[in-house]
Amino acid sequence: MLADLLGAFGYIFSPVPFLWVLLGTTLGIFVGAVPGLTGGMLIALSIPLTFTMNSTHALVLMVSMYVGSVSGGLISATLLKMPGTPSSVMTTFDGFPMAARGEAERALALSIGASLVGGLVAGVFLVVLSVPLSRWATTFGPFEYFAMVLMALVLIASISQGSMVKGLLAGALGIAFALPGLNPSDGQLRLTFGWHELDGGFALLPVLLGVFVMSQIIVDAFDIEKNATPIKVGGASLLLSGRTWRQHGTNLLRSSVIGTWIGILPGVGASISSMVAYATARSMSKTPEAFGTGSEEGIVASEAANNANVGGALIPLITMGIPGSPIDAILLGALILHNIQPGPLLFVNNGDFVWALVAAYLLANVLMFAIMTVSVRWLARLMLIDRALMLPAIFVACVVGCYALHNRIFDVWVMLFFGLVGFAMARCRVPLGPFVIGFVLAGILEEELRSGMQLTADGFWAILDRPIALAFLAVSALTLVWPFAQSALSKSRNRRAKETLS
Amino acid sequence: MRASERLARIFGTSHTPRGDVGLALVVAAFAALLLWQAAKVPPPFFDPLGSAAVPRGVAVVLLLLAAIVLVRALLARPWPALERDTGYRRRPDVACGIVALAVAYVGVMAAGVLGFMVATILFLALGTALLATFRRRQVLIGLALAVVLGIGGTLLFTEFFFIDLPR
């Protein structure tokens, strides 16, 4: 394992891969720092530009963008009270009040340092857990894989932000939109409405660009008058003393582990990680009343967790082919578009490739720290870039990306359609993450179910003889039933309280 | 505890009831469309699952979830007043305008009326003007950028990335 990792570092430090990591991290920070642009947008837009690139370089670039974008969001969250990315929402609660009282440099330094620690702690888990997990996953048969994907979808839908019903609805809609086209198992065309363009189904890239980029363009146009004046960053140093970091050591480690763990859960993004870590830090703090008024602990918890989430979310992606967050669903799509089969065999068939991604992830975290520490004052000016100039150009890039896929305008229309779908979903507060993950995983779900049923005479019920598959199904069922059980429990508790009172 | 309160506790309260009614109806219509199309798929010969089973299953799940969303929205009555964001003015007109412009941009290329370069210059210039609410300075900057990006982008995509863009 260590030899593989060292070999990957040797590769990643060679000039070309290093430059891709540097470029990806810088672009990610840039996009993360500008409110209205997200990492998902950047990575989805980059996919068509990487078609002619070496697959390893392409994915190394995208993983670095992922790391950079999650970190870049802290700048606008701290100086503008506007999270650059959804994962930085919790940072605004304490980062902005701290900056407003004249401690902008300290708030930024804490955020950047916590991001580095979070990223590296998750990196350790990524290195240690990936190999055993992927070995375990290679023992899975079709039913185990089917049950695991089903569990992932249920977890994604129920733990994602907003209501569980809307999360499930988003996941089911994602699956539904993945169904049209030729069914490879029996060669039947289905749900095509007689349109031959739909024979191959909706291509992944236009759907990703529509849901993540086009819908965001519409949202940004809707909120085009939303503006704020950033707080200026002074000349104080952005490097904090060892004493400060020792003081926050426990919180840093705890929040990093929380972020990693939540990242490993399929589909749960960095924003949930930072919320849970923030809540935990507040409940364990000696000064919980300071949270929300510029607490250093709050900043550290939020930023350590959201960066740790990135590394945690890569674990199920590279070991089992299950996206750990919505952005990982885009990375999964990028793997497929680059003809790399995701899943448990990824380590076996493309071990060097996977280790290169891990090394790129670790290097991107260190580069992120260096870039942000050196240039945060300059980066802060990015927040003032006029969106009116950027959004039309981003749309043109989407059009070219979709068109380049098959040289047909139909894919551009698909992108526009899914942009409207994404916008409508966002307006109705239906989360986009489960939709994209449902779309990406639908094919695997159906294929594994079909394979499992073809392998046995008992049909679907043969799943009852498979303990691991049953365990996954039990977790799915428990996740679905939990709200009902919670309701029943609270009802009986209320009744008991009334009886005690009377 | 009333049945409605219990349901609200289980499924959560709808914060966007008006939108949720529309969402439930659209999803139900979409599920019906799935069922209709799945009914047209011939039965399987050797495959135990067939091509219609998953679309049918997903359609049923969608119908069930749409019903829950509808019930949640109806239980939220009396519906709260429409959200008003006082911090800044929302611009649905600009959002609709940019979508219309995007459709026109793709449409003229699809119909072969304009090639990529000209259509892109026009789209970028008009899009920037619209998003900048026709402020003179931005319109002029947008126009200059449109020409640079339109010509430069076409050269980049055709000569460097070898993409056969609509002519």
Contacts between the chains, C-beta under 8 A, distances in Angstrom:
chain1	res1	chain2	res2	distance
A	49	B	161	7.3
A	52	B	161	6.9
A	52	B	162	7.9
A	163	B	11	7.1
A	163	B	12	4.1
A	163	B	72	7.8
A	164	B	11	7.7
A	164	B	12	6.9
A	165	B	11	5.3
A	165	B	12	6.8
A	165	B	65	6.0
A	165	B	68	5.1
A	165	B	69	6.1
A	165	B	72	6.9
A	166	B	69	7.2
A	168	B	61	7.8
A	168	B	65	5.8
A	169	B	23	8.0
A	169	B	27	6.6
A	169	B	62	7.3
A	169	B	65	4.4
A	169	B	66	7.5
A	169	B	69	6.6
A	172	B	58	5.8
A	172	B	61	4.9
A	172	B	62	5.2
A	172	B	65	6.3
A	173	B	27	7.2
A	173	B	30	7.8
A	173	B	62	7.1
A	175	B	54	8.0
A	175	B	58	5.3
A	176	B	30	7.1
A	176	B	31	7.9
A	176	B	34	6.1
A	176	B	55	7.5
A	176	B	58	5.0
A	176	B	59	7.4
A	176	B	62	6.5
A	179	B	34	7.7
A	179	B	54	6.5
A	179	B	55	5.2
A	179	B	58	6.9
A	183	B	51	4.2
A	185	B	47	5.5
A	185	B	49	7.8
A	185	B	51	7.7
A	186	B	44	6.2
A	186	B	45	7.3
A	186	B	46	7.6
A	186	B	47	5.0
A	186	B	50	7.3
A	186	B	51	5.9
A	188	B	41	5.8
A	188	B	42	6.7
A	188	B	51	4.1
A	190	B	37	6.8
A	190	B	38	6.9
A	190	B	41	5.0
A	190	B	51	4.9
A	190	B	52	6.8
A	190	B	55	6.4
A	191	B	34	6.7
A	191	B	37	4.6
A	191	B	38	7.2
A	191	B	55	6.1
A	193	B	37	6.8
A	214	B	102	7.9
A	217	B	98	6.9
A	218	B	95	5.2
A	218	B	98	6.8
A	218	B	99	6.2
A	219	B	95	7.9
A	221	B	91	6.9
A	221	B	94	5.0
A	221	B	95	4.3
A	221	B	97	7.7
A	221	B	98	4.5
A	221	B	131	6.2
A	222	B	90	5.9
A	222	B	91	6.2
A	222	B	92	6.3
A	222	B	94	7.2
A	222	B	95	4.2
A	223	B	88	7.1
A	223	B	90	6.4
A	223	B	91	7.6
A	224	B	91	5.4
A	224	B	94	5.4
A	224	B	131	5.6
A	224	B	133	7.6
A	225	B	88	4.7
A	225	B	89	5.0
A	225	B	90	7.6
A	225	B	91	6.1
A	226	B	87	7.2
A	226	B	88	4.6
A	227	B	88	7.0
A	386	B	132	7.3
A	386	B	138	6.6
A	387	B	131	6.8
A	388	B	128	5.4
A	388	B	131	3.7
A	388	B	132	3.9
A	388	B	138	5.6
A	388	B	142	7.1
A	389	B	128	5.8
A	389	B	132	7.9
A	389	B	138	7.1
A	389	B	141	6.7
A	389	B	142	6.2
A	389	B	145	6.2
A	391	B	98	7.3
A	391	B	127	7.0
A	391	B	131	5.9
A	392	B	98	7.9
A	392	B	123	6.3
A	392	B	124	4.9
A	392	B	127	3.2
A	392	B	128	5.6
A	392	B	131	7.1
A	392	B	142	7.8
A	393	B	124	6.5
A	393	B	145	7.5
A	393	B	149	5.9
A	395	B	102	6.0
A	395	B	123	7.7
A	395	B	127	7.2
A	396	B	120	5.5
A	396	B	123	6.8
A	396	B	124	6.6
A	396	B	149	7.2
A	396	B	153	6.6
A	399	B	105	7.4
A	399	B	106	6.7
A	400	B	153	7.5
A	400	B	157	5.6
A	400	B	163	6.5
A	400	B	165	7.2
A	403	B	163	7.1
A	403	B	165	6.9
A	403	B	166	7.4
A	404	B	157	7.7
A	404	B	161	7.2
A	404	B	163	4.6
A	407	B	163	7.9
A	407	B	164	5.7
A	409	B	106	6.6
A	409	B	109	6.6
A	409	B	110	4.3
A	409	B	166	7.1
A	412	B	106	5.1
A	412	B	110	7.8
A	413	B	106	6.6
A	413	B	110	7.7
A	416	B	99	8.0
A	416	B	102	6.2
A	416	B	103	6.6
A	416	B	106	6.4
A	419	B	99	8.0
A	420	B	99	7.1
A	424	B	23	7.8
A	427	B	16	7.7
A	427	B	19	6.1
A	428	B	16	5.8
A	428	B	19	4.3
A	428	B	20	6.4
A	428	B	22	7.5
A	428	B	23	4.6
A	429	B	15	6.6
A	429	B	16	5.6
A	429	B	19	7.7
A	430	B	23	6.9
A	446	B	49	7.9
A	446	B	54	5.1
A	449	B	49	6.6
A	449	B	54	7.8
A	450	B	47	6.7
A	450	B	48	7.8
A	450	B	49	4.9
A	453	B	48	4.6
A	453	B	49	5.6
A	454	B	47	7.1
A	454	B	48	6.5
A	459	B	48	5.8
A	483	B	10	5.3
A	483	B	11	7.4
A	484	B	10	5.7
A	487	B	6	6.2
A	487	B	9	4.9
A	487	B	10	4.9
A	490	B	9	7.2
A	491	B	1	6.1
A	491	B	6	7.4
A	494	B	1	7.2
